Amino acid sequence: MTHISYITMRNNNYNNSGAIATRLTNPGIIDRLEQDIQDYLHEFGFKIEREQNESDDVDQTLQKDHQAVIFIPTLPYSYSNNRDDCTTASINNKNTNITPTTSSSGPIGTLHLHIQNESLLPTVGPLLRTLLRLAVHIPPQSLRAILYCDFILDPLHKLSKMSALQQRDHLGRQEEIAARKMVNAVHMLVRNSMGSALCLDMVIVLPCYWRRRDADDDDGKECLFISKVAVEQAMESNHDACYPSIHLEELIDTDIIYNGCANNIDDTSDGGAESASIQLSVSTRMCTVRHQPLLFRWLHQIGSNNQSVAEETAHSILPPLTPRLGDHEMPLIVACIEKPGNLHRILMLCHQYRHCSNSVLSNLIVVMPDDGERSGLKQLFQGAIDHFRETILNQDGASVHDSDEDCVPTLMYEGEAVPLLWSRLHQHNGKQQDERTSSPQEHSIIGIDLHPNALTLSGYDYTSQAQVALVNADAVIFGYESTGIPRNIDDMLNNWVQIPSRSSINLVAAMSIIFDAMFSTS
């Protein structure tokens, strides 16, 4: 639950430029934003304050955890209120993207996200959180994310199930209902980003909606855009989903819904300031996972002090995937996973790299936290694998029996992982050596983690030492999202690679970026 108030503050901390105050009551988001502000956002003028509820009905012990206000600095540029200046990207004219009215300097980088389905809008929240963290050399206020809702809402999709009275009532309030649906989707996006979306310059281009003329005639409907006023009114009536720092813009032409050019990069400039933009399309839930390497390279490109490097790579930011020379070169991939929900996305990620190596899935080793009874957790993980085999592998024409050996990862508990990992390494390299005599020096075992001796992965130079080490590794190990690589497994490592970021990124995003570095040929 999130409550918003429109407050403008002026003090020395904000250089008299004002700030937008957003009241939060979700303890998870409060804790995350408080940590992010403490770690890196405070230097850009962001501030969060815990506040007390004056009501006598509220438990005093819960006040500190359940309420806070985040102060979001205003931007150095503003958006025009002239609707004619704000349109979505056209398939025939890519220069019709939204442009701000610049008072001093524009954003350094603009991310154009084209959302193809209503259900996909909340899924870009984690992508925006990763965007904020990967932009090591770019201030958050200089990153703009424009979300184009390239879909048509149906506010009355359950109209046939309503009574005649309900139908008449809903037919008269179609735009209001569509606006409420949109507000709820935006709210879920902010929650899924753990509040990071509020720290970016974010613009949402509102979708169209089907306006039905008759309750009984499904063909009797017309496509209209949702007005900005309707959504603002819906926000004002829903204090849990009212975000004054998010810019809303109307779609004024239903013929310019963008449907392609997902990986196109173009350089632009606003008000004379150097700027770059990237166009990405979100048509499935896995798109946001596969877009992580694109964001990583793009942010390094525009954040690099070496402008010549950025210009050279501007139009080849994501080279094609190339099959490896042989399956024996595919390293073991060890992923420490706490949540079964992450496993399906990791399986899907590995599956999408099957054209580079058909042993990606069979080389995946999933390490689980030690379960007291060693039964319940493993059943959940095994259930996710079984579901993946039945719904994904079978659809690709592989029988369950054929996929048992080649397409199924290995599950193991953290406590038993070390001897099993040594055994797999010897088997992987064709050795029969007893694991008790194993030594890290016999294998190249890389941990993806922060370390004083870690090699830093470069976003614009995929021939760096870090990529060379990854390509030649015998095993690449990813730690838990909360605690990192377990101590017993950490003792096996003899090399480290780190992804430069302001703070840790989620496991799936890290694996997507590392896979891209391992399989790319640039």
N, C-alpha and C positions, 0 to 999 in steps of 0.2 A: 504494500500500500504506500503510495507516494502523494503527498499534499504539496501544492505549489502556492506561493504567494508572489505577487508582482511588487518587488521592492527595489528601489534604486538607492545605492549607497555611494557616498563620495568621501573618500579619506585618502591619506597619504599612501596606503597600501595599494590603491588602485589608480594612483596618479591622476586623481580627479576625473577619471573617465567613466565612472559609474560601474555598476555590476548588477546582474540579474540574480535574484535570490530564489532558490528552489528548495522548498521544504520537503524533506524525505522522512518517511517513517518505516521503511524497510530495513531491518537491521543488517541484512547481508550486504545491501548496496551501500549503506552508511559505512560499514567496516571497510569495504573495498575502496570506496572513494577516499576515505580518511587515510588509508595506507598509501594510495596513489598520490594524494596531495602531499603527504609527508615525504614520499620518495622523490617526486620530481615535479609535480604540478604546482607546488607552492611558488616556485621561482617565476612562473608565468602569471601570477596574480590570483590563482584559484585559492579559495579558502573554505573551510567547513567548520561549523560550530555546532556542538551539541547543545540542545536547548531543553529546558524543563517545561513540563506541562503543568499549568497552574491549577488544573482540575483536581479536586479532592478525591475524585473517583478513581484516579489512576495510581497504580502501585508505584510508590516512589522508587523502588528498586529497579523498575523497568524503564523509567524516564530516560536515563542516560543512553540506553541501548536502542530506543525506538524512535527518537526524534532528533533531527539535525537539519541545518540549513547549509546548502552549498552556494557560495557566491561565485558566479561565472562572469569573468571580465567581459565587457562589451568589446566588439570587434573594431578594428581600425577602419572598416569600410561598412557601408550600409547597402541595403537592397532597395531598389526602386519600387515605389508603390504603383507605378504604371504597369498595368497588366500586359500591355503590348510588348514590353521589354522582356518578358519572362515566358519562354516556351520550352517545350521538351525537344530533345534531339530528333531531327528528321532523318528518315532513311535516305532521302535525296539530298539533304543539306545538313552536314554535321556541325555547322557553325551556328545552329539555332539553340544551343544549350543555354541554360540560365547564366546571365552575367550580372554581377553586382555593380551598383553605382559606387565607384571608388573615390573615397575622399582623400586617402593618402597612398596606401599601397595595398595591393590585392594579395590573395593567397599565393603561397609558393607552389602548392600542388592541389589539384582538384580531382577527386575520384567521382566518376559518373557511374552509378550502379543502376542498371535497368532490371527491375523486378518483374518477372513474367507472370507471377501468380500471387493472389492475395495471401495464401498460406506461407509464402516464402519471405514475406516482409520481416516477420520477427526473427527469421534465421540469420539475417545479416548482422544482428547485434554482436555476436562473437567476432565477426570479421572486423567490425569497427573498433572493437576493443584491441584486437591485434594491430590494427592500423595505428592506433594511438601509441602503442608500446614499441612498434618497430621504427617509428619516426624519430630516431635518436637525435638527429641534427636539425629537426624542424619543429618550431613552436606549435603547440596544438591549435592556436588561433590562426595559424597560416595553413592549416589543412582544411579543405572544404570537401564535404561529402554530399553529393546531390543524388537523391534517391528518386528515380523515375518509376512511378507506379504504372507500368505498362500492362495493366489488366483492367477489366471491367467488373465492378462489384454488382452483385445481384442482391439487393437488400430484401427481396421478397421471395427467396428461393424456396421457402416453405409455405408459400401462399395457399397452395391447394389443401393444406392440412388445417387451415384456419376456418373459423366460423364466418358466416356472412358479415356479422358485425365487425369482427376482427379484420376481415379483408377490407371493408370500407375504411376503417380507421387507418390501416397500414398503407393503403393506396394514397391516402392524403398526406402521408408523412414519409415518403420514400427517400427524399434527400436527407432528412433528419436521421433516418435509420442508417443510411449508407454512411453518413458522417460519423455516427456513433461506432460503427464497425471499424472505420478508419482510425478513430481515436484509440480504440482497444488494440489494434495492430501496432500502432506507434508505441503505445505503453509497453507492450510485450517486447518490442525491439529494444527499448531503453533498459528494461529489466534484464534481457538476455545479454546486453552489453555490460552489465553490472555498473551502469551509470556512465560508462566511458563515452557514449554517444552524446551526452550533455556537454562534454568537454571539447567537442569538435564544432566547427562551423558547419552545421547540418541543415540542408534544405530538402524538403519533401515535396515533390510535384504530385499533386493529388490525382487520383484516378478518375475515370468516368464511372457511371453507374447506369444500369438498365432501369428506365422508368416505364413501368407497365401502365398501359391505358385501360386495360380491362382485366378483371380477375380471372376470367375463363379463357382468354386468348393469349397464349404464350408468345405468339408471333406479333401481337399488337403491343410493341414496346419500342422505345427510342433510346438512343445512347446520349446521355448528357454528362457534362463535367460536374463534379462536386465543387461547390463554391468554397472559397477560403473562409467566408463568414460563417457558413454552416458548420465547418469543422471547429472553428474558434469557439462558436457557441456551445458545441458539444463538449469541448475541453473545459470551458468555464463551468459547465454543469456537472463535470466529473473531476473533482479535485484530486482523485488518484491518478489522473492521466493528463494533467495540464502542464505543458512544458513551454514556457515563454521564450526560451533560448533557441527553440527549433523554428526555423522559417518555413512557412507553408506557402506554396504557390499553386496557382490554378493551371490546369491543362485547358488551353483555349481552342485547340484544334484536334478533333478526334481522328484526323487522318495522319497524324504524325507520331503515332505510337511506335516506339522504337522496338525492333525485333531482332537485331543482329549486331555484327561487328564487335564481338565480345572482347577481342584481344587487340583492338586498335589503340595505338598510342599516338598522340599528337601534342606538340608543344605550342602553347599559347602564351600571351602576355596580357596582363590587366594593368592599365594605367602606367605602362612603362616598366612594371616590375617583372622580373623573370618568373615564369610560371610554367607548369607542365600539367597535362591532364591525361587520364587513362580511362578508357571506356570498358566496362565489364558487364556481362549479362549474367543474371541469376535465374536459371530455368529449372534447376533441381537443387535438392538440399546439399548435394556434394559439390556444387559449384563454389560455394564459399570456402570449402576445403582446398579445392584445386586452385583457387585464386590467391592463396596465401603466398606462394612463390612469386607471383606477379607483383603483388604489393611489396614484397621484400626487395625485389630488384628495382622496381620503380622508385621506391623511397630512397634507396641508395643512389640511384641515378640523379635524382633532383636534389638530394642532400649532400652530394659529394662536392668538395671544394674544387675538384678537377672538372671544370666545365667541359673540356674537350672530351673526356671519357663519357660524360653524360650524353653529349651530342652524338657521339659515335654509336652508342648503344640504344638510342632512342627508338629505333624502328626494328630492333631485333632483340627485344627484351626477353622473349621466351622462345629459345630455339627448339626445334622439334626433338622429341624423344627418340633415342637411337638404341636398338638392342645391344646388350652387352656382348662381348666376344664369346662368352660361354657361361653356362650356369654355375660352373665351379667358381667363377669370380664373384658371384652374388654373395655378399656377406650375410652372416646371421643377423637378424634384426630382433633385438630384445627390447620389449616394451613393458615397463612396469605400470600396470593399470589398476586403479582402485575402483573405478566405476564401470560396471558392465555396459552402461550406455555408451561409453566411448569405444567399446570394442567393435561395434558394428561399423562405425565410421572408419576405423583403422583397417578393418577387413576390406571395406569398399575401396579405400585408398590403395591398398596393396593390389587389389584386383584390377584397378585401373592402370597399373603398371605392368600387367601381365604380358603386354607386347614387347616390353624391354627385357623381361626375363620371366620364364614360366615357373620359376622357383621362388618368387617373392613370397607367396603365401606359405609354402612349405618351409621356408627359412625363417618365418616369423615365430618367435617364442614369446609367449605372454606370461609374465610373472605376476602372480596375485599376492596380496598380503596374506600372511598366515591366518587362517580361519581357525577358531577354537575347536570346532568339531570337524573341520576339514571336509565339509560336505556341501553346506548351503551355498557358499560363494562359488564353488567350482560348478555347481549345477547351473547357476545363473550364467556363468561364462560359457559353459558348454551349450546351454540353450541358445545363446546368441550365435554361436558357431553353427549349430544345427539349422537355425533359422536362415542364416546367410547361405548355407549350402542349398537349402530347399528353394529359397526365393530368388537367389542371384545366380548361383552356379548352374542350377538346372535350367534356368531360362536361357543360358548361353549354350545349351546343348550338351553339357557334361553330366553324365549320370552320377549318382551319389557314390557308387562303388568306384568309378574311375577317378573321382576327386579325392578319395580318402587319403591317398599317398601324396599326391602332387599339390593339393590345394587346401590342406587343413593345417592350421598352426598347432604348435605344441603348448599345452598348458602346464604350468608348474607353480608350486608355492615358493614363496621367497626363501623359507628356511632350507629347502632342498635344492635351491637353484644352482649353487656353485658346482657341486659334483656333476650335475646333469649338464650344465653348460660346458664344462671341460670335456665331457664325453661327446657332446655334439660338435665341439670344435675339432676334436681329433677325427671324428667321423667325417666332418665337413672337409678336412684337409687330407683325408685318406690315410690317417695315422692310426696305429693300434696301441699307442702308448698309454700306460696306466695313468689315470687322472691324478693319482697321488703324487706323481713326479712332475706334474704340469708346472710350467713357469710362464708368467706373462710375457717374458721376452721371446717365447716361441711363437707367439701370435700377436697380430696387431688388433688390439681391443680398444675401441674408442668410446668414450663416454660423451654424450651431448650434455654438457653441464658447464657452469662457470668454474674456472680453475686458473690459478696463476700461470700455468704453463699451457693454457688452452690456445689452440689456433683459432683465429677469428674468421668466420665465413664471410666472404665478400659478396655483396649483392651485384657488383658490376664486373667482377673478375672471377669467372668460374674456372680459371686455370690456377687458382691460388693454392698454397700449400694445404689449406684446409680441405679443399675439394680433392686434391691428389691423395691425401690421407684417407678420406672417406672411400674413394674408389678402390683403394688397395687394402682396405680393412678386412679382417677376418670376421669381426663382429662389431656392430654398432649398437650401443645400449642407451635407451631413454629411461630416465627415472620417473618416479611418481610425481604428479602435479603438486602435491602438498609437501612432500619431504625429500624429493630428489632420488638419486640412486641409492639403494640400500647399502649399508656399510660393508656387508659381506661380499656383495657384487662389486662394489667400488674398489676393493682390493685387487680385483682382476685387471683393472684398467692400466694401460701404459701410455695412453694418449687421450687428449681431450679436444673437442671442437665446440665452440660457443657461437650462438646466433646473437649478434649485437642487438640489444633492445634495452628500453628504459627499465623494464621489469620483466619477470618471467612471462612467457606466453604458454598457451595451453598445449597439451601433448600432441593433439592431432595437427595443430598448426606447425609445431616444430618438426613433426615427421614429414609433413608435406614439403616443407622447405628443404629438409635434408635429402629427401628422395629426389627432389628436383636437382640438387647439386650433384648427387651421385649419378644420375642418368643423363644429364644434359651434356652436350658436346662442345659448348662454347668455351 
